[in-house]
Amino acid sequence: MLEITDLVAGYGKSEVLRGISLEVKEGQIAIIIGPNGAGKTTLFRTIFGLLPTRSGKILFENEDLTKMSSLTRVKKGIALVPQGRNVFPDLNVLENLEMGAYTVVADKKEIQARMEECYRLFPVLRERRIQRAATLSGGEQQMLVIARALMSKPRFMMLDEPSLGISPRLVKEIFKTIHTINQTTNTTIALVEQNAKIALKLGHVGYVMEGGQIKMSGTTHDLACDERVKHAYLGKRE
């Protein structure tokens, strides 16, 4: 579904991604781990079109995304859930969800159907639907931004650090829902995550990024068993 070859990107004169190559097959959950500053968020921003590609290629379903706008990429079926729970704070939950669909859906019945699916995945959002997003807890805001991304009915969804700043109980709930989304809708997922232990249990394939490059790759099982990964990212040897 996604094939990246020799991708170079960055900010101003700074080169952050230095020859990234990876692939994600349809239906997979791909996990990307690495230290702060490795370029993980920059990778997602470049795939989504928020940063230009300096060189290399990004193919989505064999179509070159390099010159496409972010809006066009959304219409192609790509969604990004950015780090930091960027809700529309002064809008209520219902209005935030509607914002997730406005670029791709005009039919009100279809919007309502998608909203019901989001409520099934995150029942608390139904209870909070007329509550201002700014007043939600951190975990509830994270659920909202995932649900808002799902309103565009993506085939490929990127999630950047969904567990950041959330209680352990809600982290488990959110990761369980990510698995459900993947299994029940066949949505392909790429996940950047600081909690490597829970992420590697969830995914199918994994990549370790350091210094803007892919340093290791393989099945998540193989990475979880690798002594270097255990030492650097899992916190202990098993």
Secondary structure, 3 states (H helix, E strand, C coil): CEEEEEEEEEECCEEEEEEEEEEECCCCEEEEECCCCCCHHHHHHHHHCCCCCCEEEEEECCEECCCCCHHHHHHHCEEEECCCCCCCCCCEHHHHHHHHHCCCCCCHHHHHHHHHHHHHHCHHHHHCCCCEHHHCCHHHHHHHHHHHHHCCCCCEEEEECCCCCCCHHHHHHHHHHHHHHHHHHCCEEEEECCCHHHHHHHCCEEEEEECCEEEEEEEHHHHHHCHHHHHHHHCCCC
